[in-house]
Amino acid sequence: MNREVNLERRKTLKAGGGVGLLALFGGLGLLKPGMAMAEVDKKAFAAKTMDEALSAMGVILPGSSDLVQLTVPEIAENGAIVPVVVSSTLANVEQISILADQNPNPLAANFTFPQGTEGMVTTRIKMAKTSHVIALVKADGKFYRVMKEVKVTAGGCGG
Amino acid sequence: MGNPMKIRASVKDGVTEVKVLMQHVMETGLRKEADGTVVPAWYITDVKALHKEKVVLLAQFGQSVSKNPYLSFRFKGGAVGDKITISWVDNTGDTRTDETAIAE
């Protein structure tokens, strides 16, 4: 998995896409060599479907696992603020990604966990309409998935 | 330079919990004004959390993270008084860095 992700990064670098941003980050000291491992290609965030997002991330959707937990409201009255908690009992969590399958851009956030950081994260996402929230957790190089439906009564994208 | 973040960090039983509230509009680039003009995308793309000099979390955000992003996470170690530094970068290249000390 890692290999694919890294190859994907390299392709992007070769193509020149994102070089400016990476250079900027390097300049700001925001990225350190070796820390980029579990980061996903920026183009995964621009993907318009789940399939596109997963392939840009270099991930094949794994089966559902009860080793990872996802806490989301069953009904979100306000799609602009949907609280999401992802946690896991797995050791060595390297990466957690949060996706909403019906959003215009399904990949909402990706977190990279260095050694010593616990495999859990809490954040809030926008959801355009009722759909599934999917959390992908990578631990010891293997991906795990958990998915839950959230009913949205008012969309998060306004306008 | 962005608006200041609110950061809380506390240590209990050797585990530090960090809570961050960033101030940012997180525009998706899909929303339209009443007159039909599209509001350009403006959102945080990357967040980095440091405990002293060590990276404890990296986050990449897309447009669908909520306005004024909230983040909480935990890491092993940390002592009262240690510095926690959070930085973000948005898609316009704007950045903001704030820090706090770990409390009890």
Boltz contact constraints between the chains, C-beta under 6 A:
constraints:
  - contact:
      token1: [A, 30]
      token2: [B, 48]
      max_distance: 6.0
  - contact:
      token1: [A, 35]
      token2: [B, 55]
      max_distance: 6.0
  - contact:
      token1: [A, 45]
      token2: [B, 62]
      max_distance: 6.0
  - contact:
      token1: [A, 81]
      token2: [B, 66]
      max_distance: 6.0
  - contact:
      token1: [A, 103]
      token2: [B, 64]
      max_distance: 6.0
  - contact:
      token1: [A, 104]
      token2: [B, 30]
      max_distance: 6.0
  - contact:
      token1: [A, 105]
      token2: [B, 62]
      max_distance: 6.0
  - contact:
      token1: [A, 105]
      token2: [B, 63]
      max_distance: 6.0
  - contact:
      token1: [A, 107]
      token2: [B, 62]
      max_distance: 6.0
  - contact:
      token1: [A, 108]
      token2: [B, 62]
      max_distance: 6.0
  - contact:
      token1: [A, 108]
      token2: [B, 64]
      max_distance: 6.0
  - contact:
      token1: [A, 108]
      token2: [B, 65]
      max_distance: 6.0
  - contact:
      token1: [A, 109]
      token2: [B, 61]
      max_distance: 6.0
  - contact:
      token1: [A, 109]
      token2: [B, 65]
      max_distance: 6.0
  - contact:
      token1: [A, 110]
      token2: [B, 60]
      max_distance: 6.0
  - contact:
      token1: [A, 111]
      token2: [B, 59]
      max_distance: 6.0
  - contact:
      token1: [A, 112]
      token2: [B, 58]
      max_distance: 6.0
  - contact:
      token1: [A, 114]
      token2: [B, 55]
      max_distance: 6.0
  - contact:
      token1: [A, 116]
      token2: [B, 75]
      max_distance: 6.0
  - contact:
      token1: [A, 116]
      token2: [B, 76]
      max_distance: 6.0
  - contact:
      token1: [A, 117]
      token2: [B, 56]
      max_distance: 6.0
  - contact:
      token1: [A, 117]
      token2: [B, 57]
      max_distance: 6.0
  - contact:
      token1: [A, 117]
      token2: [B, 75]
      max_distance: 6.0
  - contact:
      token1: [A, 118]
      token2: [B, 74]
      max_distance: 6.0
  - contact:
      token1: [A, 121]
      token2: [B, 73]
      max_distance: 6.0
  - contact:
      token1: [A, 122]
      token2: [B, 72]
      max_distance: 6.0
  - contact:
      token1: [A, 123]
      token2: [B, 70]
      max_distance: 6.0
  - contact:
      token1: [A, 123]
      token2: [B, 71]
      max_distance: 6.0
  - contact:
      token1: [A, 124]
      token2: [B, 66]
      max_distance: 6.0
  - contact:
      token1: [A, 124]
      token2: [B, 70]
      max_distance: 6.0
  - contact:
      token1: [A, 125]
      token2: [B, 64]
      max_distance: 6.0
  - contact:
      token1: [A, 125]
      token2: [B, 65]
      max_distance: 6.0
  - contact:
      token1: [A, 125]
      token2: [B, 66]
      max_distance: 6.0
  - contact:
      token1: [A, 126]
      token2: [B, 64]
      max_distance: 6.0
  - contact:
      token1: [A, 126]
      token2: [B, 66]
      max_distance: 6.0
  - contact:
      token1: [A, 157]
      token2: [B, 28]
      max_distance: 6.0
  - contact:
      token1: [A, 157]
      token2: [B, 30]
      max_distance: 6.0
  - contact:
      token1: [A, 158]
      token2: [B, 31]
      max_distance: 6.0
  - contact:
      token1: [A, 159]
      token2: [B, 31]
      max_distance: 6.0
  - contact:
      token1: [A, 159]
      token2: [B, 32]
      max_distance: 6.0
